């Protein structure tokens, strides 16, 4: 498409004139990408997951810049740049085109990017990565790239952070209820693609989910992880799902013959393996208390699991039943009495009574493997925590329930959720280095930047911390490692490494009680 062919124009309009606004003699600009606040993202106070940079580098800084800029005729890309700027700012603008021609002549992107390991957690107000030009003639490039960095990185970082928080909560529940050593990769599922802001957003967010989990409906994110993170679906489990119905299937089967539809799906269409059936098309509690009991023999005889899917209502109550705090003080005895017993007890308890199960070494009940639940509507991190709490209170380990996270969790976010921003903290003018910083008096402190060159170290608990205003020699040390320089990728992360880093951060967080 036209936009991708103008790779050099993937920036904000006001960036075009900044080259002429810097002091004369400016040679180098050094900036950092930092999560500045978790004010709008509950639970993320310990930091943001580093993820998505390798996608940005491979897709935009290498592929698109090479194919759509350096490998195209110079007069063509310069003419395109001039046309866009002239029609955007007017023909009397002072942006010029010489710097674009000179960059084309150079033949590569003269930029150095240093980053923390992808998959690891970057604390709030600690730089996740730094960007600096490597050639003095192209000082303007550092912050010219800010918009592209911001637009591409905030979503995968934020979604990977959400996924990590969900996995951390699951790991805490698993440790308490006795299944910490089991595979939990499918117990949180990505249902968000249809609600994302376009296919690329779904891919970026979907990859973020897959840093923590295997369960997903976002097929394009699997291919993206193979292309950008060296994964191989034939050699490793990237993501997967199970056969599942939707409401159109159940509606087509007919309301009066819902039992027959259930039986046909279980015994004819999918006589073995996992099968998820959406069950609230008409009367969910009728399905649970009437249809499922009538099919108990067929369910128990299958080599597989029936996964029942509620899809509306309050997920906490539907899964776990009512809790004391659900009964409002103003509810009358009559109103409480009118709540059906099945709703008060919840699906998990009803399935236990129908199908039984085992009690594990930790003393928690584990539902029979022939049956389970998946709930993918209105699940949030807070509701996930409450579901686990209520199941624990009833003596259950949540081994047979999958929680599906949709676009509310993954799309109802913004760059501000973690306060991401790129800010310049050092520049060199006429051979002299200057520490620079931003500190607006009218702000609460969130927008304050660090100052000067930065080194990032790590403590004994595995937590990173930044020291600003360091010398060039000190800046070379620490855990910010060069991953891209002068058009070349220097560190190529694999999905397996990213997942390992993320899991280690969760282990350290739980072990040391990170705050």
LUMLO-201371 format. One record per residue (C-alpha): residue number from 1; z, x, y. Coordinates in steps of 0.5 Angstrom, whole numbers, plus 500, padded with zeros to 3 digits. Each point is the difference from the previous one (the first is absolute). Example, Ala and Ser with C-alpha at 12.3 -4.5 7.8 and 13.67 -1.06 7.14 Angstrom:
<atoms>
@i=1 | c3=516 | c1=525 | c2=491;
@i=2 | c3=498 | c1=502 | c2=507;
</atoms>
This chain:
<atoms>
@i=1 | c3=500 | c1=500 | c2=500;
@i=2 | c3=499 | c1=502 | c2=507;
@i=3 | c3=507 | c1=502 | c2=502;
@i=4 | c3=501 | c1=505 | c2=494;
@i=5 | c3=494 | c1=503 | c2=502;
@i=6 | c3=503 | c1=502 | c2=507;
@i=7 | c3=506 | c1=503 | c2=497;
@i=8 | c3=501 | c1=504 | c2=506;
@i=9 | c3=502 | c1=494 | c2=504;
@i=10 | c3=505 | c1=497 | c2=495;
@i=11 | c3=505 | c1=501 | c2=506;
@i=12 | c3=503 | c1=496 | c2=506;
@i=13 | c3=496 | c1=499 | c2=506;
@i=14 | c3=505 | c1=503 | c2=504;
@i=15 | c3=500 | c1=507 | c2=496;
@i=16 | c3=493 | c1=501 | c2=502;
@i=17 | c3=502 | c1=503 | c2=507;
@i=18 | c3=506 | c1=504 | c2=498;
@i=19 | c3=496 | c1=506 | c2=499;
@i=20 | c3=499 | c1=501 | c2=508;
@i=21 | c3=508 | c1=497 | c2=501;
@i=22 | c3=503 | c1=506 | c2=497;
@i=23 | c3=502 | c1=506 | c2=504;
@i=24 | c3=494 | c1=505 | c2=501;
@i=25 | c3=501 | c1=506 | c2=495;
@i=26 | c3=503 | c1=495 | c2=495;
@i=27 | c3=499 | c1=504 | c2=493;
@i=28 | c3=504 | c1=496 | c2=495;
@i=29 | c3=504 | c1=494 | c2=499;
@i=30 | c3=505 | c1=499 | c2=494;
@i=31 | c3=502 | c1=493 | c2=498;
@i=32 | c3=504 | c1=496 | c2=495;
@i=33 | c3=500 | c1=494 | c2=496;
@i=34 | c3=507 | c1=497 | c2=499;
@i=35 | c3=503 | c1=493 | c2=498;
@i=36 | c3=505 | c1=499 | c2=506;
@i=37 | c3=504 | c1=494 | c2=498;
@i=38 | c3=501 | c1=495 | c2=494;
@i=39 | c3=503 | c1=495 | c2=505;
@i=40 | c3=494 | c1=495 | c2=498;
@i=41 | c3=501 | c1=502 | c2=492;
@i=42 | c3=506 | c1=498 | c2=497;
@i=43 | c3=502 | c1=505 | c2=495;
@i=44 | c3=496 | c1=506 | c2=502;
@i=45 | c3=505 | c1=504 | c2=504;
@i=46 | c3=500 | c1=506 | c2=495;
@i=47 | c3=492 | c1=501 | c2=502;
@i=48 | c3=493 | c1=498 | c2=499;
@i=49 | c3=496 | c1=502 | c2=494;
@i=50 | c3=495 | c1=506 | c2=501;
@i=51 | c3=493 | c1=497 | c2=498;
@i=52 | c3=493 | c1=499 | c2=502;
@i=53 | c3=498 | c1=506 | c2=503;
@i=54 | c3=496 | c1=503 | c2=495;
@i=55 | c3=496 | c1=493 | c2=500;
@i=56 | c3=499 | c1=501 | c2=508;
@i=57 | c3=498 | c1=508 | c2=499;
@i=58 | c3=495 | c1=499 | c2=494;
@i=59 | c3=497 | c1=493 | c2=503;
@i=60 | c3=500 | c1=501 | c2=507;
@i=61 | c3=501 | c1=508 | c2=502;
@i=62 | c3=495 | c1=502 | c2=494;
@i=63 | c3=496 | c1=495 | c2=498;
@i=64 | c3=498 | c1=496 | c2=506;
@i=65 | c3=500 | c1=506 | c2=505;
@i=66 | c3=496 | c1=504 | c2=495;
@i=67 | c3=495 | c1=494 | c2=499;
@i=68 | c3=500 | c1=497 | c2=506;
@i=69 | c3=501 | c1=505 | c2=505;
@i=70 | c3=499 | c1=508 | c2=498;
@i=71 | c3=494 | c1=498 | c2=495;
@i=72 | c3=496 | c1=496 | c2=505;
@i=73 | c3=495 | c1=503 | c2=505;
@i=74 | c3=504 | c1=502 | c2=506;
@i=75 | c3=496 | c1=496 | c2=505;
@i=76 | c3=501 | c1=494 | c2=496;
@i=77 | c3=508 | c1=500 | c2=500;
@i=78 | c3=500 | c1=502 | c2=507;
@i=79 | c3=495 | c1=495 | c2=502;
@i=80 | c3=504 | c1=494 | c2=497;
@i=81 | c3=507 | c1=503 | c2=503;
@i=82 | c3=497 | c1=500 | c2=507;
@i=83 | c3=497 | c1=493 | c2=499;
@i=84 | c3=507 | c1=497 | c2=498;
@i=85 | c3=503 | c1=504 | c2=505;
@i=86 | c3=495 | c1=498 | c2=506;
@i=87 | c3=500 | c1=492 | c2=498;
@i=88 | c3=508 | c1=500 | c2=499;
@i=89 | c3=502 | c1=504 | c2=506;
@i=90 | c3=494 | c1=500 | c2=504;
@i=91 | c3=494 | c1=505 | c2=501;
@i=92 | c3=504 | c1=503 | c2=506;
@i=93 | c3=506 | c1=502 | c2=495;
@i=94 | c3=502 | c1=508 | c2=500;
@i=95 | c3=501 | c1=500 | c2=492;
@i=96 | c3=494 | c1=504 | c2=499;
@i=97 | c3=497 | c1=502 | c2=493;
@i=98 | c3=500 | c1=508 | c2=501;
@i=99 | c3=507 | c1=500 | c2=496;
@i=100 | c3=497 | c1=495 | c2=494;
@i=101 | c3=494 | c1=505 | c2=500;
@i=102 | c3=504 | c1=506 | c2=499;
@i=103 | c3=504 | c1=497 | c2=495;
@i=104 | c3=494 | c1=499 | c2=496;
@i=105 | c3=498 | c1=507 | c2=501;
@i=106 | c3=506 | c1=502 | c2=497;
@i=107 | c3=499 | c1=496 | c2=494;
@i=108 | c3=507 | c1=499 | c2=498;
@i=109 | c3=506 | c1=496 | c2=502;
@i=110 | c3=505 | c1=505 | c2=503;
@i=111 | c3=506 | c1=497 | c2=499;
@i=112 | c3=506 | c1=502 | c2=496;
@i=113 | c3=505 | c1=495 | c2=496;
@i=114 | c3=506 | c1=501 | c2=497;
@i=115 | c3=504 | c1=495 | c2=496;
@i=116 | c3=506 | c1=499 | c2=496;
@i=117 | c3=499 | c1=498 | c2=493;
@i=118 | c3=496 | c1=494 | c2=499;
@i=119 | c3=505 | c1=495 | c2=496;
@i=120 | c3=506 | c1=503 | c2=503;
@i=121 | c3=504 | c1=496 | c2=505;
@i=122 | c3=500 | c1=502 | c2=507;
@i=123 | c3=507 | c1=499 | c2=504;
@i=124 | c3=499 | c1=496 | c2=507;
@i=125 | c3=499 | c1=504 | c2=506;
@i=126 | c3=498 | c1=506 | c2=495;
@i=127 | c3=492 | c1=502 | c2=501;
@i=128 | c3=496 | c1=498 | c2=493;
@i=129 | c3=494 | c1=504 | c2=502;
@i=130 | c3=498 | c1=505 | c2=506;
@i=131 | c3=493 | c1=500 | c2=503;
@i=132 | c3=497 | c1=506 | c2=504;
@i=133 | c3=493 | c1=503 | c2=502;
@i=134 | c3=498 | c1=506 | c2=498;
@i=135 | c3=495 | c1=502 | c2=505;
@i=136 | c3=502 | c1=500 | c2=507;
@i=137 | c3=493 | c1=497 | c2=502;
@i=138 | c3=502 | c1=494 | c2=497;
@i=139 | c3=507 | c1=499 | c2=502;
@i=140 | c3=498 | c1=492 | c2=502;
@i=141 | c3=499 | c1=499 | c2=492;
@i=142 | c3=508 | c1=500 | c2=498;
@i=143 | c3=502 | c1=493 | c2=504;
@i=144 | c3=492 | c1=498 | c2=500;
@i=145 | c3=502 | c1=499 | c2=492;
@i=146 | c3=506 | c1=496 | c2=502;
@i=147 | c3=497 | c1=493 | c2=499;
@i=148 | c3=497 | c1=501 | c2=494;
@i=149 | c3=506 | c1=503 | c2=497;
@i=150 | c3=504 | c1=494 | c2=502;
@i=151 | c3=495 | c1=495 | c2=498;
@i=152 | c3=500 | c1=503 | c2=493;
@i=153 | c3=507 | c1=502 | c2=498;
@i=154 | c3=505 | c1=495 | c2=503;
@i=155 | c3=498 | c1=495 | c2=494;
@i=156 | c3=500 | c1=505 | c2=494;
@i=157 | c3=506 | c1=503 | c2=502;
@i=158 | c3=504 | c1=493 | c2=502;
@i=159 | c3=497 | c1=497 | c2=493;
@i=160 | c3=502 | c1=506 | c2=496;
@i=161 | c3=507 | c1=499 | c2=504;
@i=162 | c3=501 | c1=493 | c2=498;
@i=163 | c3=498 | c1=502 | c2=493;
@i=164 | c3=505 | c1=505 | c2=499;
@i=165 | c3=506 | c1=496 | c2=503;
@i=166 | c3=498 | c1=494 | c2=495;
@i=167 | c3=500 | c1=506 | c2=494;
@i=168 | c3=506 | c1=503 | c2=503;
@i=169 | c3=504 | c1=493 | c2=499;
@i=170 | c3=497 | c1=499 | c2=493;
@i=171 | c3=502 | c1=506 | c2=498;
@i=172 | c3=507 | c1=499 | c2=503;
@i=173 | c3=500 | c1=493 | c2=496;
@i=174 | c3=497 | c1=503 | c2=494;
@i=175 | c3=506 | c1=506 | c2=500;
@i=176 | c3=505 | c1=494 | c2=500;
@i=177 | c3=498 | c1=496 | c2=495;
@i=178 | c3=498 | c1=505 | c2=495;
@i=179 | c3=492 | c1=501 | c2=500;
@i=180 | c3=499 | c1=506 | c2=505;
@i=181 | c3=497 | c1=504 | c2=494;
@i=182 | c3=494 | c1=494 | c2=499;
@i=183 | c3=493 | c1=500 | c2=503;
@i=184 | c3=501 | c1=496 | c2=506;
@i=185 | c3=493 | c1=501 | c2=503;
@i=186 | c3=498 | c1=493 | c2=500;
@i=187 | c3=506 | c1=496 | c2=502;
@i=188 | c3=498 | c1=500 | c2=507;
@i=189 | c3=493 | c1=498 | c2=501;
@i=190 | c3=495 | c1=500 | c2=506;
@i=191 | c3=497 | c1=493 | c2=502;
@i=192 | c3=498 | c1=502 | c2=507;
@i=193 | c3=492 | c1=501 | c2=500;
@i=194 | c3=498 | c1=493 | c2=502;
@i=195 | c3=505 | c1=501 | c2=506;
@i=196 | c3=498 | c1=506 | c2=503;
@i=197 | c3=496 | c1=502 | c2=506;
@i=198 | c3=494 | c1=502 | c2=497;
@i=199 | c3=498 | c1=504 | c2=493;
@i=200 | c3=502 | c1=507 | c2=503;
@i=201 | c3=507 | c1=497 | c2=502;
@i=202 | c3=500 | c1=497 | c2=493;
@i=203 | c3=498 | c1=507 | c2=497;
@i=204 | c3=505 | c1=504 | c2=504;
@i=205 | c3=506 | c1=495 | c2=499;
@i=206 | c3=498 | c1=500 | c2=493;
@i=207 | c3=500 | c1=507 | c2=499;
@i=208 | c3=507 | c1=500 | c2=503;
@i=209 | c3=503 | c1=495 | c2=495;
@i=210 | c3=497 | c1=504 | c2=494;
@i=211 | c3=504 | c1=506 | c2=503;
@i=212 | c3=506 | c1=497 | c2=497;
@i=213 | c3=497 | c1=494 | c2=495;
@i=214 | c3=495 | c1=499 | c2=495;
@i=215 | c3=499 | c1=493 | c2=500;
@i=216 | c3=495 | c1=497 | c2=505;
@i=217 | c3=494 | c1=496 | c2=501;
@i=218 | c3=497 | c1=504 | c2=506;
@i=219 | c3=494 | c1=503 | c2=495;
@i=220 | c3=497 | c1=504 | c2=506;
@i=221 | c3=506 | c1=504 | c2=501;
@i=222 | c3=499 | c1=503 | c2=493;
@i=223 | c3=494 | c1=503 | c2=502;
@i=224 | c3=502 | c1=503 | c2=506;
@i=225 | c3=506 | c1=503 | c2=497;
@i=226 | c3=495 | c1=503 | c2=495;
@i=227 | c3=495 | c1=502 | c2=506;
@i=228 | c3=506 | c1=503 | c2=505;
@i=229 | c3=506 | c1=502 | c2=495;
@i=230 | c3=496 | c1=503 | c2=494;
@i=231 | c3=503 | c1=494 | c2=495;
@i=232 | c3=496 | c1=498 | c2=494;
@i=233 | c3=501 | c1=493 | c2=497;
@i=234 | c3=497 | c1=503 | c2=493;
@i=235 | c3=506 | c1=505 | c2=500;
@i=236 | c3=506 | c1=497 | c2=504;
@i=237 | c3=502 | c1=493 | c2=501;
@i=238 | c3=499 | c1=499 | c2=508;
@i=239 | c3=500 | c1=492 | c2=500;
@i=240 | c3=500 | c1=494 | c2=495;
@i=241 | c3=501 | c1=493 | c2=500;
@i=242 | c3=500 | c1=494 | c2=495;
@i=243 | c3=495 | c1=494 | c2=498;
@i=244 | c3=503 | c1=495 | c2=505;
@i=245 | c3=498 | c1=492 | c2=502;
@i=246 | c3=499 | c1=498 | c2=507;
@i=247 | c3=501 | c1=492 | c2=502;
@i=248 | c3=493 | c1=499 | c2=500;
@i=249 | c3=500 | c1=501 | c2=492;
@i=250 | c3=506 | c1=496 | c2=499;
@i=251 | c3=498 | c1=494 | c2=505;
@i=252 | c3=493 | c1=500 | c2=496;
@i=253 | c3=504 | c1=499 | c2=493;
@i=254 | c3=503 | c1=494 | c2=503;
@i=255 | c3=507 | c1=498 | c2=502;
@i=256 | c3=501 | c1=495 | c2=494;
@i=257 | c3=498 | c1=506 | c2=495;
@i=258 | c3=504 | c1=506 | c2=503;
@i=259 | c3=503 | c1=501 | c2=493;
@i=260 | c3=493 | c1=500 | c2=497;
@i=261 | c3=498 | c1=505 | c2=505;
@i=262 | c3=506 | c1=504 | c2=499;
@i=263 | c3=499 | c1=500 | c2=492;
@i=264 | c3=493 | c1=502 | c2=500;
@i=265 | c3=501 | c1=506 | c2=505;
@i=266 | c3=505 | c1=502 | c2=495;
@i=267 | c3=497 | c1=499 | c2=494;
@i=268 | c3=493 | c1=500 | c2=501;
@i=269 | c3=498 | c1=504 | c2=506;
@i=270 | c3=505 | c1=505 | c2=500;
@i=271 | c3=504 | c1=500 | c2=493;
@i=272 | c3=503 | c1=507 | c2=501;
@i=273 | c3=502 | c1=504 | c2=506;
@i=274 | c3=503 | c1=499 | c2=507;
@i=275 | c3=498 | c1=493 | c2=503;
@i=276 | c3=502 | c1=498 | c2=507;
@i=277 | c3=499 | c1=492 | c2=501;
@i=278 | c3=502 | c1=497 | c2=507;
@i=279 | c3=504 | c1=494 | c2=499;
@i=280 | c3=502 | c1=497 | c2=506;
@i=281 | c3=493 | c1=496 | c2=501;
@i=282 | c3=504 | c1=493 | c2=499;
@i=283 | c3=507 | c1=500 | c2=498;
@i=284 | c3=503 | c1=507 | c2=498;
@i=285 | c3=506 | c1=498 | c2=498;
@i=286 | c3=497 | c1=495 | c2=495;
@i=287 | c3=496 | c1=506 | c2=497;
@i=288 | c3=506 | c1=504 | c2=499;
@i=289 | c3=504 | c1=494 | c2=497;
@i=290 | c3=495 | c1=497 | c2=496;
@i=291 | c3=493 | c1=504 | c2=499;
@i=292 | c3=503 | c1=506 | c2=499;
@i=293 | c3=505 | c1=498 | c2=494;
@i=294 | c3=495 | c1=496 | c2=497;
@i=295 | c3=496 | c1=507 | c2=499;
@i=296 | c3=506 | c1=504 | c2=498;
@i=297 | c3=497 | c1=501 | c2=493;
@i=298 | c3=493 | c1=502 | c2=502;
@i=299 | c3=503 | c1=505 | c2=506;
@i=300 | c3=505 | c1=503 | c2=495;
@i=301 | c3=494 | c1=501 | c2=495;
@i=302 | c3=496 | c1=504 | c2=504;
@i=303 | c3=499 | c1=507 | c2=501;
@i=304 | c3=501 | c1=500 | c2=507;
@i=305 | c3=504 | c1=497 | c2=506;
@i=306 | c3=499 | c1=494 | c2=504;
@i=307 | c3=501 | c1=501 | c2=507;
@i=308 | c3=502 | c1=494 | c2=504;
@i=309 | c3=498 | c1=500 | c2=507;
@i=310 | c3=504 | c1=496 | c2=505;
@i=311 | c3=496 | c1=500 | c2=507;
@i=312 | c3=503 | c1=496 | c2=505;
@i=313 | c3=507 | c1=498 | c2=503;
@i=314 | c3=506 | c1=505 | c2=500;
@i=315 | c3=499 | c1=505 | c2=495;
@i=316 | c3=507 | c1=502 | c2=500;
@i=317 | c3=503 | c1=493 | c2=498;
@i=318 | c3=494 | c1=499 | c2=495;
@i=319 | c3=501 | c1=507 | c2=497;
@i=320 | c3=508 | c1=500 | c2=500;
@i=321 | c3=502 | c1=493 | c2=501;
@i=322 | c3=505 | c1=498 | c2=506;
@i=323 | c3=506 | c1=504 | c2=502;
@i=324 | c3=506 | c1=498 | c2=504;
@i=325 | c3=497 | c1=502 | c2=507;
@i=326 | c3=494 | c1=495 | c2=498;
@i=327 | c3=505 | c1=494 | c2=501;
@i=328 | c3=500 | c1=499 | c2=507;
@i=329 | c3=507 | c1=498 | c2=502;
@i=330 | c3=497 | c1=493 | c2=503;
@i=331 | c3=497 | c1=498 | c2=493;
@i=332 | c3=503 | c1=494 | c2=498;
@i=333 | c3=502 | c1=500 | c2=492;
@i=334 | c3=495 | c1=495 | c2=499;
@i=335 | c3=495 | c1=505 | c2=503;
@i=336 | c3=502 | c1=505 | c2=495;
@i=337 | c3=501 | c1=495 | c2=494;
@i=338 | c3=492 | c1=498 | c2=501;
@i=339 | c3=498 | c1=508 | c2=500;
@i=340 | c3=497 | c1=500 | c2=493;
@i=341 | c3=504 | c1=504 | c2=495;
@i=342 | c3=494 | c1=504 | c2=498;
@i=343 | c3=499 | c1=502 | c2=508;
@i=344 | c3=507 | c1=502 | c2=500;
@i=345 | c3=500 | c1=505 | c2=494;
@i=346 | c3=493 | c1=503 | c2=502;
@i=347 | c3=494 | c1=502 | c2=495;
@i=348 | c3=503 | c1=507 | c2=498;
@i=349 | c3=506 | c1=496 | c2=497;
@i=350 | c3=496 | c1=495 | c2=497;
@i=351 | c3=495 | c1=504 | c2=496;
@i=352 | c3=506 | c1=504 | c2=498;
@i=353 | c3=503 | c1=494 | c2=497;
@i=354 | c3=493 | c1=498 | c2=497;
@i=355 | c3=498 | c1=507 | c2=497;
@i=356 | c3=506 | c1=504 | c2=500;
@i=357 | c3=500 | c1=508 | c2=500;
@i=358 | c3=505 | c1=505 | c2=499;
@i=359 | c3=506 | c1=504 | c2=504;
@i=360 | c3=498 | c1=507 | c2=501;
@i=361 | c3=505 | c1=506 | c2=500;
@i=362 | c3=502 | c1=498 | c2=508;
@i=363 | c3=502 | c1=493 | c2=498;
@i=364 | c3=495 | c1=497 | c2=503;
@i=365 | c3=495 | c1=494 | c2=497;
@i=366 | c3=493 | c1=502 | c2=499;
@i=367 | c3=495 | c1=494 | c2=499;
@i=368 | c3=496 | c1=500 | c2=494;
@i=369 | c3=493 | c1=504 | c2=501;
@i=370 | c3=496 | c1=494 | c2=498;
@i=371 | c3=501 | c1=497 | c2=507;
@i=372 | c3=501 | c1=502 | c2=507;
@i=373 | c3=499 | c1=498 | c2=507;
@i=374 | c3=496 | c1=502 | c2=506;
@i=375 | c3=501 | c1=498 | c2=507;
@i=376 | c3=495 | c1=502 | c2=505;
@i=377 | c3=501 | c1=495 | c2=506;
@i=378 | c3=505 | c1=502 | c2=506;
@i=379 | c3=503 | c1=506 | c2=497;
@i=380 | c3=503 | c1=504 | c2=505;
@i=381 | c3=505 | c1=507 | c2=499;
@i=382 | c3=506 | c1=495 | c2=502;
@i=383 | c3=498 | c1=495 | c2=495;
@i=384 | c3=499 | c1=505 | c2=494;
@i=385 | c3=507 | c1=503 | c2=502;
@i=386 | c3=503 | c1=493 | c2=499;
@i=387 | c3=496 | c1=498 | c2=494;
@i=388 | c3=503 | c1=506 | c2=497;
@i=389 | c3=507 | c1=499 | c2=502;
@i=390 | c3=500 | c1=493 | c2=497;
@i=391 | c3=497 | c1=502 | c2=494;
@i=392 | c3=505 | c1=505 | c2=499;
@i=393 | c3=506 | c1=495 | c2=502;
@i=394 | c3=497 | c1=496 | c2=494;
@i=395 | c3=500 | c1=506 | c2=495;
@i=396 | c3=493 | c1=501 | c2=500;
@i=397 | c3=495 | c1=506 | c2=501;
@i=398 | c3=494 | c1=499 | c2=503;
@i=399 | c3=495 | c1=503 | c2=495;
@i=400 | c3=496 | c1=494 | c2=499;
@i=401 | c3=498 | c1=498 | c2=507;
@i=402 | c3=495 | c1=503 | c2=504;
@i=403 | c3=500 | c1=499 | c2=508;
@i=404 | c3=494 | c1=500 | c2=504;
@i=405 | c3=499 | c1=502 | c2=507;
@i=406 | c3=495 | c1=497 | c2=504;
@i=407 | c3=497 | c1=501 | c2=507;
@i=408 | c3=507 | c1=498 | c2=503;
@i=409 | c3=503 | c1=506 | c2=498;
@i=410 | c3=494 | c1=505 | c2=500;
@i=411 | c3=496 | c1=497 | c2=506;
@i=412 | c3=505 | c1=497 | c2=505;
@i=413 | c3=502 | c1=506 | c2=502;
@i=414 | c3=497 | c1=505 | c2=506;
@i=415 | c3=500 | c1=507 | c2=502;
@i=416 | c3=507 | c1=498 | c2=504;
@i=417 | c3=503 | c1=498 | c2=493;
@i=418 | c3=502 | c1=508 | c2=500;
@i=419 | c3=498 | c1=502 | c2=507;
@i=420 | c3=494 | c1=504 | c2=498;
@i=421 | c3=497 | c1=504 | c2=505;
@i=422 | c3=497 | c1=507 | c2=502;
@i=423 | c3=503 | c1=504 | c2=506;
@i=424 | c3=498 | c1=507 | c2=502;
@i=425 | c3=506 | c1=504 | c2=501;
@i=426 | c3=497 | c1=507 | c2=501;
@i=427 | c3=493 | c1=503 | c2=504;
@i=428 | c3=498 | c1=507 | c2=502;
@i=429 | c3=496 | c1=501 | c2=507;
@i=430 | c3=497 | c1=506 | c2=502;
@i=431 | c3=504 | c1=504 | c2=494;
@i=432 | c3=507 | c1=497 | c2=502;
@i=433 | c3=503 | c1=495 | c2=495;
@i=434 | c3=504 | c1=494 | c2=503;
@i=435 | c3=505 | c1=496 | c2=497;
@i=436 | c3=498 | c1=493 | c2=502;
@i=437 | c3=504 | c1=493 | c2=498;
@i=438 | c3=500 | c1=493 | c2=502;
@i=439 | c3=507 | c1=496 | c2=502;
@i=440 | c3=499 | c1=494 | c2=504;
@i=441 | c3=506 | c1=498 | c2=503;
@i=442 | c3=498 | c1=492 | c2=500;
@i=443 | c3=500 | c1=501 | c2=492;
@i=444 | c3=506 | c1=499 | c2=495;
@i=445 | c3=499 | c1=507 | c2=497;
@i=446 | c3=495 | c1=498 | c2=495;
@i=447 | c3=494 | c1=503 | c2=504;
@i=448 | c3=503 | c1=507 | c2=501;
@i=449 | c3=496 | c1=505 | c2=497;
@i=450 | c3=502 | c1=507 | c2=497;
@i=451 | c3=498 | c1=506 | c2=504;
@i=452 | c3=496 | c1=506 | c2=499;
@i=453 | c3=498 | c1=503 | c2=493;
@i=454 | c3=504 | c1=497 | c2=494;
@i=455 | c3=503 | c1=502 | c2=493;
@i=456 | c3=502 | c1=495 | c2=495;
@i=457 | c3=505 | c1=503 | c2=495;
@i=458 | c3=503 | c1=496 | c2=494;
@i=459 | c3=508 | c1=500 | c2=498;
@i=460 | c3=503 | c1=500 | c2=493;
@i=461 | c3=499 | c1=492 | c2=500;
@i=462 | c3=493 | c1=501 | c2=500;
@i=463 | c3=500 | c1=497 | c2=507;
@i=464 | c3=495 | c1=503 | c2=506;
@i=465 | c3=502 | c1=501 | c2=507;
@i=466 | c3=497 | c1=503 | c2=506;
@i=467 | c3=501 | c1=506 | c2=505;
@i=468 | c3=496 | c1=500 | c2=506;
@i=469 | c3=499 | c1=505 | c2=505;
@i=470 | c3=499 | c1=505 | c2=495;
@i=471 | c3=496 | c1=507 | c2=501;
@i=472 | c3=493 | c1=500 | c2=497;
@i=473 | c3=503 | c1=505 | c2=494;
@i=474 | c3=505 | c1=494 | c2=498;
@i=475 | c3=495 | c1=495 | c2=501;
@i=476 | c3=496 | c1=503 | c2=494;
@i=477 | c3=506 | c1=499 | c2=495;
@i=478 | c3=503 | c1=494 | c2=497;
@i=479 | c3=497 | c1=494 | c2=496;
@i=480 | c3=494 | c1=498 | c2=505;
@i=481 | c3=494 | c1=503 | c2=496;
@i=482 | c3=493 | c1=501 | c2=502;
@i=483 | c3=496 | c1=495 | c2=497;
@i=484 | c3=494 | c1=500 | c2=504;
@i=485 | c3=497 | c1=505 | c2=504;
@i=486 | c3=493 | c1=501 | c2=504;
@i=487 | c3=496 | c1=495 | c2=496;
@i=488 | c3=503 | c1=502 | c2=493;
@i=489 | c3=506 | c1=496 | c2=495;
@i=490 | c3=505 | c1=505 | c2=498;
@i=491 | c3=505 | c1=496 | c2=496;
@i=492 | c3=497 | c1=495 | c2=496;
@i=493 | c3=506 | c1=495 | c2=497;
@i=494 | c3=499 | c1=496 | c2=494;
@i=495 | c3=503 | c1=493 | c2=499;
@i=496 | c3=504 | c1=503 | c2=495;
@i=497 | c3=503 | c1=505 | c2=505;
@i=498 | c3=501 | c1=495 | c2=505;
@i=499 | c3=504 | c1=495 | c2=495;
@i=500 | c3=504 | c1=506 | c2=498;
@i=501 | c3=502 | c1=501 | c2=507;
@i=502 | c3=502 | c1=493 | c2=501;
@i=503 | c3=504 | c1=499 | c2=494;
@i=504 | c3=504 | c1=506 | c2=502;
@i=505 | c3=501 | c1=498 | c2=507;
@i=506 | c3=503 | c1=493 | c2=497;
@i=507 | c3=504 | c1=504 | c2=495;
@i=508 | c3=503 | c1=504 | c2=505;
@i=509 | c3=501 | c1=494 | c2=505;
@i=510 | c3=504 | c1=497 | c2=494;
@i=511 | c3=504 | c1=506 | c2=498;
@i=512 | c3=502 | c1=502 | c2=507;
@i=513 | c3=501 | c1=494 | c2=503;
@i=514 | c3=495 | c1=501 | c2=506;
@i=515 | c3=501 | c1=496 | c2=506;
</atoms>
